[in-house]
Amino acid sequence: MRLKNLVCSLGLALLLAGILTAFGSTYSTASAHTLATTLKTSTTANVSRKISSSVVVSVGKVPSHQAVGSTITVLTTIKGFTLYVHEWQGASGFTCDGSCAKTWKPLVYNGTGTPTSTTTLPGKLSVGTDAQGHKVVFYQGYPLYTYVGDKKPGAFNAPLADNSPWQLATLNIPTGL
């Protein structure tokens, strides 16, 4: 039984590594080794809980809307969906409710402890509560959101402008308010 769990766990690790690579993740060898080590010491059910409980952010690339043929490195959900921040979040009592909440969905956190990423990030992930009472993931002090118009992993369809408070969640975003 133990051998069967080990084989299933290693298969799951290889599948996850393949999926992350397919979505343009910068999944590292060290991360793969760490995940494989975790998988060797856990049953498949326990691994699923561990992965979904803390690893919620990844890194991917989206096409630039300003420079044809170039890409921008951004934070994504573990499934590869582009993440965004609202730069005024927290200032002047801004909350994303009403029509905003129909367009922008917070990255809800169902895990325990501090959220983590598939790769090392230069900034800090944390958990907070939004105005609707959701436990959400923050990066550098900004809550992370997905855009309802992004229908597949790697999509960047949000109508962003240079002066829009909604921006891509880039790795080097400065600390928020």
N, C-alpha and C positions, 0 to 999 in steps of 0.2 A: 504494500500500500504506500509506503514511504517513497519507494522508487517511482511509482506512478505519479505521486504528487510532485516530485522533483522534475520529472519529464514534462508534465503539464505546465509547471511554473516556468521552466526554461523556455518552453514553446511560447508562452504568453510574453515573456521578456523579449524574445526575438520578434514576435508580431508587433509589439508596442514600438520597438526600435525601428522597424520597417515603416510603420505608419507615420511616426514622427519624421523620419527621413523623407518620406514621400511628400509631406506638407512643407518641406523646406526648413525644418527645424535645425538648429545648430546643436543637435544632440551630440554630446561628447562621449568619447570612449570611457572616460571616468564615470560619467553618468550611467552608461550601460553596465559597467562593472558593478557600481553601487546597486543598481536595480537588480542585476543578476544575483548578487550576494543576498539581497533582501528576499528574492524569490526562492533561493535555495533553502532558506530557513523558515519559510512560511508556507502554509497551504494556499492553494489558489484562491479560496474564498477570503482568507486573511489578506492576501496581497491586493485583491480588488478593493477591499476597504481601505488599506493603507494608501494606495495610489489615489483613489478618489477622495480621501479625507484630507490630504494636504497638498498634493501636486495639482494645481489648478491653472497654472500659467505656463506658456511656452513662448518661444521666439520664432517669428517667421518673417517673410518678406511679402510686401504688397507692391503692385506697380505704382510708380509715381504718377500723379496727375499733372505734374508740372514739367517733368523732363522725360520725354518719350524714350522708352527703352531702358530706363533706370528703375531701380527698386528702392524701397525704404524698409529698414529693419524695424519691426514693431513687436509689441507684445500680442500674443494670441491666447485664446482659450486652449485647453489641452486638446481640443478637437480641431484646432487650427483656425477658428473664427477670429477676425481682427478685433482688437480692443481699442477703445477710445476713452478720453477723459474730457471733462468739462472744466476748462481752466478757471471758471468763476465759482466752481463748487465750493461752498463754505462761505463765500463772500456775499454780503448783503442778504443773507438768508435764502439763497438760491436752493431750490429743491426740484428734482425731476419728478413731477407729478402731472396729472391731467394728460394733455396731448403729448407732452415730453415723454411720459412713461409709456406711451403707446409706440413711440419711435425708438427710444433708447432703453435697453434692458440692462439692469445692473448684473455684474458677475456675482451671483449669490454663492455664499460659502457655506457648505454643509459639513465641513470637516471639523477637526479639533486642532487646537494649537495654532501655530502660525502657518499661513499658506506658503507653499514653495513652488519653485519653477523647475522645469526639466533642465535648465542651464543656470549657471551663476549669473545673477543680474548685478549691475552696478548700483542699483537703487534698492529700496526696501519695500517688501510686501508686508501688508498688515491686514487686519480685519476691523471693520467698523459697522455701524448701523446707520442705514439711510433714513430719510424722513418717513418712509412707509414701514419702518421696522424690520427691513430685510438685513440679514447679516451678510455684508458684501466685502469683496476683496478690494483693497486700496493699494496703489503703487505710488510711492513718494508723496503720500498724503492725499492723493486723488482717488475717488472711487472709480472702478473700471466698469465700462459699459460695452455692450455689443449693439450694433445697429440692425434694425429689423430688415433692412434692404439687402444685407449681406446674406445671401441664400446658400452659399457654399464656402467651405474652408478656403482661406486665401483671398476672398473677395474684399474689395475696398470700394463700396458704392455710396458711402455717406457723402452728402453734398457739403463738403468742407471748403471754407474760404480762408484766406490769410487772416482776416479779422474776425472769424467765427470763434466763439468760445469753445466749440467742440473741435477737438484735435485728435490725431492718432496718438496712441499711447506708445511713445518711443522709449527706448531703453534709457536715454540720457535726459529725460524730462526733469526739470529742476524740482526741488521739493515744493509741494503745494502749500496752500494757506493753512 
